[in-house]
Amino acid sequence: MLGIETTCDETAAAVVAATPRGAILSNEVLSQIAEHAAYGGVVPEIAARAHVEVLDRVIERALDTAGVGLDDIDGIAAAAGPGLIGGVLVGLTTAKALALVTRKPLLAVNHLEGHALTARLTDGIGFPYLLLLVSGGHSQLVAVKGVGDYVRLGTTIDDAVGEAFDKIAKLLGLAYPGGPEVERAAGGGNPERFAFPRPLLGRPEPNFSLSGLKTAVRLEAEKIAPLSDADVADVCASFQAAVVDVVVDRTRTALRVFRETAGHPTALVVAGGVAANQVMRRALQRLAAEAGLRLIAPPLELCGDNGAMIAWAGLERLRLGLIDDLMAPARARWPLDSAGDEAGAKA
């Protein structure tokens, strides 16, 4: 399966083979960080143009690295959303053209489904499992019951976890992308210096809210301005500690809801860009051990957006005959829990 990913600021293509646990034959990712760094965030128009300029070469490189040609491919998978609509259109249109020319099946994959199924590619786990999806645009707790069968247990009321990291980085004058910079600065800081709030802690519904925490950080930073390097490190450490406490608490609540509604999970899975945060991974590892579960987190190269997760989701859907026609739409918004209803039809 050839997988294409262009939903945000990475142009990615990969080839994945169907083995019991999946085999990544190639996984090419071209980041646009340099193009967006001056703006402190992703500029949709710049992102879409950059995808147009490089996608063909990235696909060619993925095929070359895998040692296959288009004739060897059994299907063409592309992220059809959610994401920046200009970028989504570039990848999906390219996939449609390749599917038309090669007469191969088209798989229009929900980007979030790619993240949701990555643990089956890397670890071959069975259903059902609890997914914590934390990225720049999404914070969700999902019962993954099968391919295309997802129940959203909780989501963010306002900011996503990754979005909050990026905004705090920008507030403190750290480089883009902000999440890794906050984690790096926090490593040298005191997480107990500032008593930042833990929004929704202990609430019975496993939802997230981070806007109040973000505001508290801004007010504290303004109070002690100008900030020294030590101040920045302490703010980052205290902010990160608050976010980790919230994520662990919300995930613990989701585990309770999961058991009440879907039985015993096979694992706790974390995915998305923020899954690369090592402090969060360690805290989730402790939670998983407490719950008697394995924590499955993707290798760092599969935490962010990548073509391998799209290719694997395409393979999972192809096995079930869930293929799409050339009218498959690009979607700026596409809830994961509607993926099974709206993406593809039984062949």
GIVENQUI-V365887 format. One line per field, one symbol per residue. phi: phi as a letter, one per 20 degrees, with the letter a starting at -180 (. if undefined). psi: psi as a letter, one per 30 degrees, with the letter a starting at -180 (. if undefined). burial: + if it has 24 or more other C-alpha atoms within 12 Angstrom, else -. A space follows every 10 residues. Layout:
phi->???
psi->???
burial->???
This chain:
phi->.edccbfbdc ecbbccdedg dnceeabecd edgffdgfem reegffffff fgfdfgffff ffffffmcdf feeeaddbfd pfrffffgff ffffffffff feldfddeef gffgffegff fecmfeeebe dddcbfdbcb dceeerfmcc cfebbeebff ffffgfffgf gemefeffgf fffffffdde fdfdeffdfm gnffeeedbc ffffffffff fffdffeegf ffffffffff ffffgfffff fgfffffgff dcneffaddd bogfffffff gfffffffff emceedcfgg fdfffbffff ffgffgffge medcefegee cfcagffdff eddnbgf
psi->kkkkjhfcgk jkklkkljle fkkjflikkj lgeeefeffg lkjeeeeeee eeefeeeeee eeeeefhllf ffkfljkkjg llajeeeeee eeeeeeeeee efhlkkjjkk eeeeeefeff eefhlllllk kjjjaffkjl kkjjflkgjk jjellkfckl eeeeeeeeee eggllkkeee eeeeeffglj fgekillikg kfkfkhllkf eeeeeeeeee eeegkkklee eeeeeeeeee eeeeeeeeee eeeeeeeeef fgakkflkkk llefffjeee eeeeeeeeee fhlkkjklle fgeaklfeee eeeeeeeeeg gillafgklk kekjkeggef efjlkk.
burial->++++++++++ ++++++++-- -+++++++++ +++-++---- ++++-+++++ ++-+++-+++ +++--+---+ --++++++++ ++++++++++ +++++++++- ---+++++++ ++++++++++ ++--++++++ ++++++++++ ++++++++++ ++++++--++ ++++++++++ ++++++++++ +++++++-+- +--+-+++++ +---++++++ +-++-+++-+ +--------- ++++++++++ ++++++++++ ++++++++-- -+-+++++++ ++++++++++ +-+++-++-- +--++++++- ++++++++++ ++++++++-- -+++++-+++ +--++++-++ -+++---
